[in-house]
Amino acid sequence: MYRYTLPNGVVLNTHQLIDAVVESADFPHCYLDLDTGVVLTVNSQEVLSQWKRGVSALSLKHYLKLTPFPPSDQDQIAQGFITDVIALIMPNKVTVAKEALMQGGWEGVEDFLAAFAPELIEGWYLHLDMHGGARLHEIIMGQDYVEIEADLRGCGDCTTCKLEQTGQEIDEAKLQELETEEIMQHVARQLDLRRQNGE
């Protein structure tokens, strides 16, 4: 995970920004104020229209829209979780998980996990964070209003940081491998705790 710092020294809240890009494709819309680091949340089309009317065209450059994943990308990310995690841990539930995805998108997959595999929920959030972090990085580094410093050692405990700290070249395949391994370790700990508690 990256740590982002504005030219004025304000450190952005990366977790808050990732949450904004993994929200649904509809409202709320989130905008990052590139001068202050504050995230503005707009809850409806009416409020968005009023806000844009009240802000000059020049001032709009100060705000970076944290564009969420479109539904097609959401489906692809959820399908990746089904293929890489659910298929390995509970192969007999893959068909049900795919049906949940087809009927309810990635929210359907989350509902499936809550019902059939609650020990995978935190792994699902880790999966979303990894993809959300990559999308956020593209959005932040793609803007040209201010030069934002991006430090890859921002958190030290995510899969990206762990890979970077080994000195290995960061590539998508290795990141996916590490992420899946981390999710599996988490699931094993959850199952062990449930056994100890007699669940």
N, C-alpha and C positions, 0 to 999 in steps of 0.2 A: 504494500500500500504506500502511496506517495503522501508526503507532507507538502502542502502548498503554502507559500508565503508571498503576500502582496508586497509591492515595492515599499510601502510604508511600514513594513514589519509585521503586519497583522497575519497571524497564522490561521488558515481556514480550517473549519471543522470538517475533516474529510468524511467522517461517518455520516454526518448530516447531509453532505452533498451526495454521497452514494445513495442514501435513503431516497433523496429526491429523484434520482434517475431510475431507480427501480420501482417507483410508484406506477400506477396504472397510466395508460396513455391519455386518459381524460383528465379532468380537474382533480386535485389542485395542480396549478402550474407553479413552478418555483423559479425564481430569478436570483442570481447572485449579484449583489452590489460589489462591483470590482474596485470601488474606492474604500469601502468600509468592511467588507467581508460578511455583511449581514445577508441572510437569505430571506427574500420576500416571498410569501405564499399568497397566491391569488386563487380564490375558491370557486369562481364562476366566470362565465363569459361576460356577464354584465359588469362585474367588478374589474375584469381585465380591460374592457373597453373604457370604463371610467378612468382607470389608472393611466392608460396610454394617452387618453385625451388630456390628462393633467400633467403629463411629462413631455417636455420638448423633444423633438427628434434627436437633437444633439445629446440630451441627457440619457436617452434610451441606450446609447452606446456604453453607458456605465453599468448596464445590467446585462448579465449573461444568462440566457435561458438554459436551465438544466433540463434539456429535452429527454423525456423518458424513453424507454425502449418501445418501439412500435409493437403491436400484437404479434406480428410474424417473428420478430426477434425473441419476444417472450416465449413463444411456442418452441423455438429452436433451443433456447436455453433450458427450458423444462424438459424437452426431449433428451438433451444431453445428460441431465441428471438421471432420467429414467434408464438410459443406456449404460451410463458409467457407474451408477451407484445401486439403484433399485434392482437392476438385472443381476448384479453380483450378490446382493445381500438377500433378496427375496424374489428369485426368478419366477416363482409361481404367481406373483402379484403384478407382473409387468403388463399383462393384458388389461387388468383393472386400472392400472396407473395411466396407460395410454388412452383408455376410454375417458378417464377423468380429465386428461389433457384435452381431448377432442371436445368434450362437453363444456368445460369450464376454463380453458386456458391454464395459465400457470397458477391461478387461484384454485382451480380444480385439483391440480397436483398437490397444492398445499393442504386442501381439504382431505385428499386421499391420505396424505402422510399423517394428518391429525387423527384420522380414523383407524388406519392400519399399521402405521409405523411411527409413533411419536418420537422414538429414539433417533429418527432421521431428520427431525425438524431443524435442529441446530446445524446439521450438515447442509441442509437445503439453504439456510441463510448464509452459510459460508460460501456456497456455490453462487448465490445471487451477489454477494459482496465482491467476489472475484470478478464477475462479469461487469457489475456496476462500476467497480474501480477502473477497469479498462475503458469503459465508455466515458466515465468522468474525465479521465486523463486526456482522451481525444478532444472532448469539449473544451476543457480548460486550456490545453496547449494550442488549440485551433483558433482561439480568439486573438485579436490583435489590438485590443484597447490598452492593455498594460502587459508588461513582462512579468510573469509569475514564476518564482523559483520553485522547482519541483525536486524534492529530495526523496529518493526511493527508500531511504531508511527511516521513514516517518513513524512506523509503528513497531517494526522489528519482529512481529510474531505472525504475520500472514504468509501465505505461500510465496508471494512475490519476493518479500524481504528475505525469507529463508533461502530461496534460490540465489538471490543476489549476494547474500553473505557467504555463500560457498565459493564465489568467484566464477561460477559457471555462467555461460551465456544464457540469457533469458529467452526462451522460446515457448510458444503456445503449448506444444506437446508436453514439454517438461513441466510447465505450470499445471496442466491438466492432470498429469500423473501425480504430482505432489498434492494437489487439491484432493484427488480421489483417495490417496493414501491417508491424508489428514482426516477426511470424513470417516473412513473406515476405522481409524484408531478411535475417533470420538464415539462412533456407534458401539465399538467393542467395550469402551468404558461404560456407556449407558446401559448396555445389556448386563454387564458385570454388576453394576449397582442394583439393577432390577432383580437379579438373581439373589444378591445379598439381602435384599429387602423382602424376598419371598413373593415377588409379583409374578 
